[in-house]
Each structure stands twice: as C-alpha cells, then as structure tokens.
C-alpha cells in the first residue's frame, strides 16, 4: 500500500467467526462496490490470534479528511460531523459480528503496532485501551457495563446507545485524532 492510510481493526471472538472471509466482510458491512459506510476499503486482511480473529480494513486517510472538510460548523458538534456515518458503520459492523473491540488508528495504521496491544483485548482491559487515545475505540456493551473510566479517560466525544460504546480520540474537529 502506498500513501497514508487509516486502519480499522475488529477483534472478533473466534467462535463468532463466519465460515468464510467473504461472509465475514459482508457481515461487517463491506459492500460489493468496496464501500464501508461512506469510505472505500483500499485493503483488507484477516489475522487469526489466540482467542480472536482480527479483521483489518484500510482506507485512504484523506478520504476521512475530505468528509470532515464538508462541515462548516465551528466548533464541530458530534451530531453535525459529516464523518459520523463512518462511526455508525463501524458500530453496526461490530454489533453484527459480535466484535468485542474495534480500534480505528488514524495516525499510524500499522497492524504490528495494534497487535502489540492485543493483550489488552485478551484481559478485557478497557481502561488501558481507552488510555491509548485511538482515533476511535468501540467497546461492546458487556465490556463497558460496569466500567468506571474517570473523567480523564472520557474527556472526549462519546457515543453510547445500547449497541456498544464509541470513544473518539478527542472533541470537535480533533474528534478522530
């Protein structure tokens, strides 16, 4: 892959994995034309880990920037963020596949860097994952049910609606970073 990319890493328990990777990508919500929500998937991969399968979807970084540039609000509220459909696509794909954690890396989409943090997924360390300040972090409802993050870890935009919890990396225009 050339250029700068962002990566979405879905950690799905092995017992939730569909029979084929094609079924898995379709269940996540990737369309036959290559779209995932409002963005086009430029590359994808599946890595089998000890207790999960890690599905990796990559997108051109400038496609997320381009979506955000459509907003004229200052400050940019969460409800008016033109990139919000991308967050919903991640959440919907996670819910459909039984995903426990999704990490959207908007700075350095290198699978090795994310997989080095897999131990946090294995031990359900929600606070450690939140402390990484990824561009977006999705956590399934079971993981956040009794979680008490404290004010520092949630000093950013957040979506909670009974279909998991999404923590963004920041607020306003820096929400995804």
C-alpha positions as CSV (number, residue, x, y, z in Angstrom):
1,X,0.0,0.0,0.0
2,X,1.3,3.4,-0.9
3,X,0.3,6.8,0.7
4,X,-1.1,7.4,4.1
5,X,-3.8,5.1,5.5
6,X,-6.1,4.7,8.4
7,X,-7.0,1.2,9.7
8,X,-10.0,-0.3,11.5
9,X,-9.1,-3.4,13.5
10,X,-12.1,-5.5,14.6
11,X,-11.4,-8.1,17.3
12,X,-14.0,-10.8,16.9
13,X,-14.1,-13.9,19.2
14,X,-13.1,-17.0,17.3
15,X,-16.4,-18.7,18.0
16,X,-18.2,-15.7,16.3
17,X,-16.2,-16.0,13.0
18,X,-18.3,-16.9,9.9
19,X,-17.3,-19.9,7.8
20,X,-15.6,-17.8,5.1
21,X,-13.8,-14.5,5.0
22,X,-16.2,-13.3,2.3
23,X,-19.1,-13.9,4.7
24,X,-17.2,-12.1,7.4
25,X,-16.6,-9.0,5.3
26,X,-20.2,-8.9,4.2
27,X,-21.4,-9.3,7.8
28,X,-19.2,-6.4,8.8
29,X,-21.0,-4.3,6.2
30,X,-18.5,-4.0,3.4
31,X,-20.5,-3.5,0.2
32,X,-19.7,-5.3,-3.1
33,X,-18.6,-2.0,-4.6
34,X,-15.9,-1.7,-1.9
35,X,-17.6,0.9,0.3
36,X,-17.7,0.5,4.1
37,X,-20.1,3.3,5.2
38,X,-19.0,6.4,3.3
39,X,-15.4,5.3,2.7
40,X,-13.9,2.9,0.2
41,X,-11.9,0.0,1.5
42,X,-8.4,0.1,-0.1
43,X,-7.1,-3.1,1.5
44,X,-8.2,-5.7,4.0
45,X,-6.8,-8.6,5.9
46,X,-7.7,-11.3,8.5
47,X,-5.3,-12.4,11.2
48,X,-6.1,-15.3,13.5
49,X,-5.0,-14.7,17.0
50,X,-5.2,-16.9,20.1
51,X,-8.7,-16.0,21.1
52,X,-9.9,-13.7,18.3
53,X,-9.8,-13.0,14.6
54,X,-8.6,-9.5,13.8
55,X,-10.2,-8.1,10.7
56,X,-8.3,-5.2,9.3
57,X,-9.9,-2.7,6.9
58,X,-7.7,0.1,5.5
59,X,-8.9,3.4,4.0
60,X,-7.1,6.4,2.5
61,X,-6.6,8.9,5.3
62,X,-7.5,11.8,3.0
63,X,-11.0,10.3,2.5
64,X,-11.8,10.9,6.2
65,X,-10.3,14.3,6.0
66,X,-12.4,15.1,2.9
67,X,-15.6,14.1,4.7
68,X,-14.7,16.3,7.7
69,X,-14.0,19.3,5.4
70,X,-17.6,19.3,4.4
71,X,-18.5,20.7,7.8
72,X,-18.7,24.4,8.3
73,X,-19.6,24.4,12.0
74,X,-17.1,25.9,14.4
75,X,-16.9,24.1,16.8
76,X,-18.0,21.0,15.1
77,X,-20.6,19.2,17.2
78,X,-20.8,15.5,17.2
79,X,-24.3,15.4,15.8
80,X,-23.3,17.5,12.8
81,X,-20.0,15.7,12.0
82,X,-20.2,14.6,8.3
83,X,-17.9,11.6,9.1
84,X,-20.4,10.3,11.7
85,X,-21.8,7.7,9.3
86,X,-18.3,6.1,9.3
87,X,-18.5,5.7,13.1
88,X,-22.0,4.2,12.7
89,X,-20.8,1.8,10.1
90,X,-18.0,0.6,12.5
91,X,-20.5,0.2,15.3
92,X,-23.1,-1.6,13.1
93,X,-20.4,-3.9,11.7
94,X,-19.1,-4.6,15.2
95,X,-22.6,-5.4,16.5
96,X,-23.4,-7.7,13.6
97,X,-20.3,-9.8,14.0
98,X,-20.1,-9.9,17.8
99,X,-17.0,-7.9,17.9
100,X,-15.7,-7.0,21.3
101,X,-13.3,-4.2,20.4
102,X,-12.7,-2.1,17.3
103,X,-9.6,0.2,17.1
104,X,-9.6,2.9,14.4
105,X,-6.0,4.0,14.1
106,X,-5.9,7.4,12.3
107,X,-2.2,8.2,13.0
108,X,-0.1,5.1,12.2
109,X,-2.1,2.3,10.6
110,X,0.5,-0.5,11.1
111,X,-1.0,-3.8,12.1
112,X,2.1,-4.7,14.2
113,X,1.5,-1.7,16.4
114,X,-2.1,-2.6,17.1
115,X,-1.4,-6.3,17.5
116,X,1.2,-5.5,20.2
117,X,-1.7,-4.2,22.2
118,X,-3.7,-7.4,21.8
119,X,-3.0,-8.3,25.4
120,X,-5.4,-5.5,26.4
121,X,-8.1,-7.2,24.5
122,X,-7.3,-10.7,25.9
123,X,-7.6,-9.4,29.5
124,X,-10.5,-7.1,28.8
125,X,-8.5,-4.0,30.0
126,X,-10.9,-1.3,28.9
127,X,-9.0,1.5,30.7
128,X,-5.7,0.5,29.1
129,X,-7.3,0.5,25.6
130,X,-9.0,3.9,26.3
131,X,-5.7,5.3,27.5
132,X,-4.2,4.7,24.1
133,X,-6.4,7.5,22.7
134,X,-7.0,5.9,19.3
135,X,-9.0,7.9,16.7
136,X,-12.0,5.8,17.6
137,X,-12.4,2.9,20.1
138,X,-15.5,0.8,20.0
139,X,-16.2,-1.4,23.1
140,X,-19.1,-3.9,23.2
141,X,-21.8,-3.4,25.9
142,X,-20.5,-6.3,28.0
143,X,-17.2,-4.7,28.3
144,X,-18.4,-1.2,29.4
145,X,-21.4,-2.3,31.6
146,X,-19.5,-1.8,34.9
147,X,-16.6,0.3,33.7
148,X,-15.8,3.4,35.6
149,X,-13.3,5.3,33.5
150,X,-13.0,8.5,35.5
151,X,-13.1,12.0,33.9
152,X,-9.7,11.9,32.3
153,X,-10.4,8.9,30.0
154,X,-13.7,10.2,28.8
155,X,-12.7,13.8,28.2
156,X,-13.6,13.4,24.6
157,X,-16.6,12.8,22.4
158,X,-18.5,9.6,23.0
159,X,-21.5,7.7,21.6
160,X,-23.5,5.3,23.7
161,X,-26.8,3.9,22.6
162,X,-27.0,0.3,23.8
163,X,-25.1,-1.0,20.8
164,X,-21.7,-0.6,22.4
165,X,-19.7,2.5,23.3
166,X,-17.6,4.6,20.9
167,X,-14.9,6.7,22.4
168,X,-13.3,9.2,19.9
169,X,-9.8,10.4,20.2
170,X,-10.8,14.0,21.0
171,X,-13.5,16.6,20.7
172,X,-14.8,18.8,17.8
173,X,-12.5,19.0,14.8
174,X,-10.0,16.8,16.6
175,X,-12.6,14.1,17.3
176,X,-11.0,11.5,15.1
177,X,-7.4,12.2,16.1
